[in-house]
């Protein structure tokens, strides 16, 4: 089965366990470079259109990956390479920082429905009516009890 094109954001990462590498400033020029100290990982977003998805993984064919890895390797010749892992992953949490965010579609202002017996200045728009439900239930229950008491007095 052939791998399918992946149109989402792919991040190439180098993870280094139990070691403190040198992070060259040249790596910071890569697209949306991130240094996640908690995960001991550096990464960048690969070029759009270079992503693929197979049944088991997501990967990128961006030629910048090799350059990124080479810069890191050259700066860290004394590192224990058994503790270093490189991989690509779909990045849904960190959108590219050099793109303009799209503003959400504005919601229209709510139009109040004016009750027959109220003036416009007495109405609060967006009031939570869920707090009125228990009061309504108590009032209706009270009216039903009063009605039942009146009908039982008439029978006597």
N, C-alpha and C positions, 0 to 999 in steps of 0.2 A: 504494500500500500504506500502510495506517495504521500509525503508530508504536505500539509496545507499551509498556505500563506497565513501569517498571523499579523493582524492589523493593530493590536494593542501595543502598549508601551513595554519594551523589553529592557531590562537592566542587566549589564554584565558585571559580575562581582568577583573579587578576590577576597577570600576569607582566610585569616591567619590565626590559628589556635595556639595559645600558650607562647606567643612570641611577640615582640614589640618591633615592628618593621619601621623603616624610614619611609615616609610618604613624600615623594618628590613634588615640588610645586608644579612641575610640568603636568602632573596628573589632574591638577585642579582646573586645567583649561578644557578638559573633556566635558561634553554635554551633560549638564546637571550632575556633576560630580558630588558624591556623598561619602563622608567618612563616618561610619556608624561605630563608635567606640564600644558600645554595649555588645555588639555582635562581632567585634573585631573584623570589620568588613569595609572595604572601599568598593565603590561601584560608579558606573556612569550609564546613561541611557544611550542605547545603540540607535543608529540611524533608522528613520522610518523606512519601511519597505524591505528591510533585511531580515525580518522575523519569520520563523516557521514553527509549526506545531505538529508533532507526531503524537502517537497514542500515549507515549510515556514522558515526553518532555517538550519544553519550549526552548528554542535556541535562535541565535542570530548569526548571520554570515557577514556582519559588518567588519570590514578590514581594519577598523580602528581598534578592534579587540586585541589583535596581535601587537599593535603599537603600544597599547595600554599595558599589556602583560610584559613587554620588553622593557619599558621604562621602569616598571616596578621591580623586575628582576635585576636590572643593572644597578639599581640603588640598594639592593638587598642581597649582595653576594654571600654574606655569612649567615643567611637565614636557614633554618631547618625546613627544607622543602617537603618533608613528610607531613608537616603541620599546615601546609598551604593547600587551599582548594579553590578552583575557579569554576564558575558556572553562570548560566543565564537564567533569569526568572522574569515572570510577568509582574510588572510593578503597577499595582493599582492604588497604592497608598501615597506615592510621591509623583505627581504629574510633572512633566518637564517645567523647569523654572523659567525658561526663556520663551514661553508662549504666553499669549494674552489670555487670561481667564475669561470665560464667557459668563456674563451676568445672568442670574436666573430670570425667568420671565416674570415680570411684575404681576402681582395679583391685583385685580380691580378692587377698589374700596367697597366694603360691604354696604349695600343699600338697606337702611333700616325699614322694617315693616312696622308702620305706625298702628298701634292698637286704637280702636275707636275712641276710647275714653282718656287717652294720654296726649299731652302736648309733646312736640318734637324735642324740647329741651329737657324733658324728663326721661328720655330714652337713652340708655347706655348701649353703644354699639359693641358687639363682641362679648357681652356679659355671658358668663358661664351659667347656663340654665340647669345644669345637673344638680346644683345646690337647691333648686326649687322643687325638685321631684319629691324628696322626703316630706317636705312641708305640704305639698299637694296631697300626698297619700294620707297624711295625718288628718288634714281638713276633711277629705272625702270620707274617711273612716269615721270621724266624729259626726258628720252629718248623717251618715247611715245609722249610727247608734241612736242619735236623737230621733230620727224618723221611726225607728223600731220601737223606741220607748213611747212615743206618742201613739202609735197604732196599738200598742199593748194596753195603754191607759183607756183608750176608747172602747175596747172590748169589755172592760170590767163594768 
